[in-house]
Each structure stands twice: as C-alpha cells, then as structure tokens.
C-alpha cells in the first residue's frame, strides 16, 4: 500500500462523532508518529469552519480540506479527516494509496457525543436525525476508501486504538 520510502501513514475516516480524533491521538501515540487533524489544520490556517461555510460555501471548504489532506499525507502519521472529506472525489483519490480505517458508530451512541456546537451541518432542532441522514449519504464513500471498518459505538477508545495500531503494524 505504501512504499518503503514513505513515512508511516494511517488515515481515519468516518462520520462526525465517530471518535476519529480521540482514537487517532491514541493510535498515533502507540505507533510513535504524529497525529494530524485536518479540520484543525484548516481552522488554524483559514478560521472557524462554520465561518468558512457561511462566507465561502461548502465547495471552498472542501478545497481547503483537500489541500490539508494532501499535505498531511505527504508528512505521514495518523491523519484524522473531517466527516465530509470523503464527499470530494479528489480527496478520495488521494486516499487510494494509503491504509484507511473507517470508524463507524451507531446513532444511539452519537447522541452523547454531538452535544457541543461547531458542526454547521448539524445545526437545527434534531441533530441526531441530521447526523443519520448525512451518515447514510456518505456511507458508500467511507466504504469505498476503507481498508478496514471499526465500530466505535460501545467499546473503550483505548481498546479500539490498540487494535487499529496492531492492524497497522501488521501491514509493514
């Protein structure tokens, strides 16, 4: 999947609140590599995501996100993508040469994870229904790019991270 000259890379994709950041940090620690959250990179370079959506639209945000993904892949490490990154065909193409873990989660587990704001696509009265609709729209893309799928609904993030790190080491 990756050439020997490339740095160790592992990409985490999945819906909002699947645990990409919390699992990703733990996996990176276990593998001894950096952790990169592409959403955080976009925010640090361009400002808050809700503001980017409001001022420039989703398509501009996806461009900025794709640039952040490409840069992170070039650097290596454990890379957590925003939930919608896979909606962009060019971003999906970037992932083709890398091991990708699709973190999935059940809607009932999401209820407790999406309490905070900052998720423009979940704004409104019923965020879980919005989350479910968005997840179903994107599920095929997650599956398309995934090397393996891991459910984060009911198991400790620590154990999930250990399993993913062991799986990634097995690819060497």
HELIX and SHEET records of a PDB file:
HELIX    1   1 UNK A   20  UNK A   31  1                                  12    
HELIX    2   2 UNK A   38  UNK A   46  1                                   9    
HELIX    3   3 UNK A   49  UNK A   56  1                                   8    
HELIX    4   4 UNK A   58  UNK A   75  1                                  18    
HELIX    5   5 UNK A   85  UNK A   87  5                                   3    
HELIX    6   6 UNK A   89  UNK A   95  1                                   7    
HELIX    7   7 UNK A  107  UNK A  110  1                                   4    
HELIX    8   8 UNK A  120  UNK A  122  5                                   3    
HELIX    9   9 UNK A  127  UNK A  145  1                                  19    
HELIX   10  10 UNK A  157  UNK A  169  1                                  13    
SHEET    1   A 5 UNK A  35  UNK A  37  0                                        
SHEET    2   A 5 UNK A  77  UNK A  80  1                                        
SHEET    3   A 5 UNK A   9  UNK A  14  1                                        
SHEET    4   A 5 UNK A 100  UNK A 104  1                                        
SHEET    5   A 5 UNK A 148  UNK A 151  1                                        
END                                                                             
